Amino acid sequence: MTTTKPNTGFWIIAVFAFLWYLFGVYQYLLSTVWYDDTVKATMSEGLINIVDGLPSWYNYVFALAIFSGVVACLLMLARKSLAIPLFGISLLAVLVQMCYWLLATDVMEVEGLKAAIMPLLVIIVAIFLYFYSKGASQKGWLR
């Protein structure tokens, strides 16, 4: 397969994807390393109880989702096809993480329907980036 020069839309999507995942890194750090009384002060008591009750594996899956996505974005910016499996790993981790968050915790009862907005958006973006990277490879933009 020969590589061709990506269009401007590719670069815009790749940069926004990278910024999206950097925001995810920030959220990960807030929920793990920086999770303290200052962060808890912005949350309801019910939400604090949910977060404090998450199993330890949850944070590992969160880290896998975020950091595989960051590396995938960097590889996409470098026009490397290795971005595709990393976006796939990120997508699988996102699905495990968000399905657990929405279906195995009481977050919907505690926070209401608004609790589903961001997890669903994260899932949609992860699906989009996985399939977009596959399409970019088929167009010869990734090598």
MOZI-V741579 format. One record per backbone hydrogen bond with DSSP energy under -0.5 kcal/mol. CO is the residue of the C=O (numbers start at 1). NH is the residue of the N-H. If there is no record, write none. Layout:
# MOZI-V741579
CO/NH, CO/NH
This chain:
# MOZI-V741579
7/10, 7/11, 8/12, 9/13, 10/14, 11/15, 12/16, 13/17, 14/18, 15/19, 16/20, 17/21, 18/22, 19/23, 20/24, 21/25, 22/26, 23/27, 24/28, 25/29, 26/30, 27/31, 28/32, 29/32, 29/34, 32/35, 34/36, 36/40, 37/41, 39/42, 40/43, 44/48, 45/49, 46/50, 47/51, 48/52, 49/53, 51/54, 55/58, 55/59, 56/59, 56/60, 57/61, 58/62, 59/63, 60/64, 61/65, 62/66, 63/67, 64/68, 65/69, 66/70, 67/71, 68/72, 69/73, 70/74, 71/75, 72/76, 73/77, 74/78, 75/80, 76/79, 79/143, 80/83, 81/84, 82/86, 83/87, 84/88, 85/89, 86/90, 87/91, 88/92, 89/93, 90/94, 91/95, 92/96, 93/97, 94/98, 95/99, 96/100, 97/101, 98/102, 99/103, 100/104, 106/110, 107/111, 107/112, 108/112, 112/115, 113/116, 114/117, 114/118, 115/119, 116/120, 117/121, 118/122, 119/123, 120/124, 121/125, 122/126, 123/127, 124/128, 125/129, 126/130, 127/131, 128/132, 129/133, 130/134, 131/135, 132/136, 133/137, 134/138, 135/139, 136/141, 136/142, 137/140, 140/4
